[in-house]
Amino acid sequence: MLALRLPPDIEARLDDLARLTGRSKSYYAREAILAHLDDLEDIYLAQQRLESLRRGESGSVPLSEVMKQYGMED
């Protein structure tokens, strides 16, 4: 179960959309989360990786090496 507090203007837009389409507000909240969860996870992972790199806990690989490894050389 998930409870969300939304700004009044967003709540009103969600109410309108649900009323106009005959779908529930939960349906649209679920759709929005599913549509953006992968992006949010990628952003979090990138931030964690950058922090690790800045602390010297990990290294980097030149793009040319990655391209060679995956057969993407020019």
BELZITA-V799335 format. One record per pair of residues at least 24 apart in sequence whose C-alpha atoms are under 10 Angstrom apart, sorted by the first residue. I is the first residue (numbers start at 0). J is the second residue. Records with the same first field share a line. If there is no record, write none. Layout:
I->J ; J
This chain:
1->25
3->28
